[in-house]
Amino acid sequence: MKMKISWKIYVTLLVFGILLSACAGEPEPAEFPAPAPYAPTIFDVQVDAVAGQERLNDPRPNIIFILTDDQPNDTVQFMPTVRDVLLRDGVIFENAFITTPLCCPSRSSILTGEYVHNHGVYTNKTPRGGAPKFDDSSTVATWMQNAGYRTAFFGKYLNEYDLLDPAGYVPPGWSEWGVFMDKNIVADDNIGSSTYYENYSVSENGRIVE
């Protein structure tokens, strides 16, 4: 008799514990503090100067293409300009397709409008990819410049850009060029990847600036 009672109590407690865990539901997502106030960006700057009459008479639009590279959606909360300007005032595509979601091949496709098997940049590094593999003779830069546009590229270009010769090389078609090298040219290779994000060197129209 005692064995049956203890067994019933055990089963009851077990069932009760399962019900409690089921009712608990999924844990609340972690909350992160809001980003600190950030400095004004190009979107906030008040420019007193007005465009010249020649520009006002030109019906062609200004085109600015902004790419946030390899960005998971859950990191947007830490990028206030992307969140508060690009997302809030922009267009969200519910369906988007990338044929080759890898950095250098995808960037090469953006610059040329071609599939990977056409532009030939298959990977991020040589010999089958990287900047040395890319043919920059005909890109959106050369097309726009030939159409009368003043072009500019700022930020990251292609993987292994620092392997191009001469150092700080400016590809055809770019009127203004401000691209960071893969790392600081005087950095110690033993430091690690931090040199790729802090104190990197920049090519300013072909002149390397640390």
N, C-alpha and C positions, 0 to 999 in steps of 0.2 A: 504493500500500500504506500509506504514512504517513497519507494522508487518511482511509482506512477505520479505522485504529487510533484516530486522534484523535476521529473521529466516535463510535466505540463508547465511548471513555472519557467523552465529553461526555454521551452518553445515560445511561450508567451512573451518573454523578454526579448527573444530573438526577433519575433515578428514586430514587436513594438519598436525595436531599434531600427529595423528596415524601414518602417513607416516614417520614423523621424528623419532618417537620411533622405528619403524620397521627398518629404515635404520641404526640406531645406532648400531645394532648388540649386541652380548654378550660383557659384560665388559672384559677388559684385565685381565688375571690372575695376582694375586699379585706377585711381585718380592721380593725375600728375598736376603739379602747380602750373599756372598759366605762365607763358614765356614772359620774361622781363621786358619792359618797354624798350622798343627798338628805335634806332635813329631813322630819320627820314630817308626814304629811298628815292629813286628816280621818279616814282609815281607821285611823290609828295612835293617835289621841288617846284617852287613858283618861279617861272621864267618871265621876266619883264619884256624881253625882246620879242618882237613879232616876226613872223616869217616874211621874207621878201616878196615883192609882188610877182616876181618870176615864179617862185614856188607856189604862190596862191593861184596863179593862172594854170599851173600844171595839174591836169585831172588825175594823174597817176597817184595811187595811195602810198603812204608810208607803210612799210611792212616790218614788223618786229617779231621775230620767232624766238621764243624762250623755251629752253629745254631743261627740265629738272631731271637729272640723270639717275637711273636705277633707284627710283624713289618708291618705297612701299607706301600704300595709302595711309597707314596709321602713323606715319611721320609728319603728315601735313600739319598736325596740331602744333608742332614745334617750329613751323615756318610761317610766321604771321603775314609776311607779304604775299606769299603764295596763297595762303588761306583767305586773307581779307581783301585781296585785290584780284588775283587771277581767278580764283574759284568763285568768289562772290559775284563778280561782274563779268565772268566769262561764260563760255558754253561748255557743258558737260556732255561728252559722247558716251552714251550707254553701251555702245558696242564699238570696240576698237581692235584692230588686228595688226600685229607686227610679224612679218615673215621670219625674221631672225632676231630674237630678243637677246642680242649680245652686243656689248658696247660698240666696238669699232665697226663691225659689219653693219649694224643698224645706223650709226652715224654716217657711214659711207653711202648707205641707201638714201638717207635724208639729203645729203649733198648732191647726189646724182639722180635720184628718182629711179634707180635700178635695183633689181634683185641681186642677191649676193653672187649668184652664179654668172651674172653679167659684169659686175664691177670687180669681182675677184678677191675681195677682202673677206676671207672666211673666218678668221680668228682675230684675237686682240694682239697677237704677237707674230713677229717674223718666224719662219719664212712664208707662212700662209696668210698673214694678216698684218695689222699694224699700219701706221702711217707710211712706212717705206713701200708697202705693197699698193697703196692707193694712187690711182692716176688722177691727179688734180687738174688736168688740162681742160676739162669741160665739166663745170659744176654750176650749181645755182648762182655762185658768185660771178663767174664769167658771163653767164647769160644775163644776169641783172645789170652788170656793169656795161655790157654791150648794148643794153636797152636804155642806157643813160642814167642808171641809178648810181648813187654813191653808197657803197657797201661797207659793212663793218662786221668783224667777228671778235667777240670777247668771251673769255672763259676757257673751257677745255676744248681742244681740237680733236685729235685722234690719239689713241694709245701709241706709245713709242714715238711721239712727235719729236722728242729730244734726239732721236737717231737720225733725223733728216740733216742733210748738209747743204748749206752752212747752218750752224746753230742759230736758232731763231728764225729760220726760213719762213718767208711769207708766200703762201700759195698764190697762183694767179687769180685775179678778180677781186681781191680785197683792197678797198681804199684805205681802211683803217684796220689795224691788227693788234689786239692785246690778248695774247694767249699765254697761259702759264706752262712752263716746262714740266716734265714729269716730276721733277723735284728740284730742290735748290742745287745749283751747279757746284757749289762748294760744300755740299752736305756730306757727312760721313755715311757711307753705305751701310754701316753696321747699326745705325740708329734705328732703322725700321721705317714703317709706313708713315709715321708722323711727318716726315719731311715732305710728303706729298700733299699735305693739307695745311701746313704752317710754314711760313718763311720760304715759300717756293719762289723760284725765279720766273720772270715774265718776259716774253718777247714783245716789245713795244715797237711795232713796225720794223721788226728785224733787229732791233737793238736790245740785248739782254739786260734786264734790270733786276737786281736782287731785292 
